[in-house]
């Protein structure tokens, strides 16, 4: 108790140094790019990234409380907007969603209808 002011100031100094160090801390899961540019692991990772629209995947789950809500055109449009927004990000290699599958089914149905005519 006799040196409580010293203890309080030491704690304040420690807190300030800790906050300054925390502000400089960078967290990354991009381990391959921490390797030298000619490293075989990094070269292979970059090649896979280019060919497969990204080697690390992130899944976004869209849920609805009503049955069949995912098939509603306005909801599919919102998912398409999210997909477009994600594709505009430089760190995203590519996206795939139910919208892509529905569009492919639509093209197939239009092609089958054209062939039947």
Buried (B, 14 or more C-beta within 10 A) or exposed (E): EEEEEEEEEEEEEEEEEEEEEEEEEEEEEEEBEEEEEEEEEBEEBBEBBEEEBBBEEEEEEEEEEEEEEBEEEEBBEEBBEBBEEBEEEEEBBEBEBBBEEBEEEEEEEEEEEEEEE
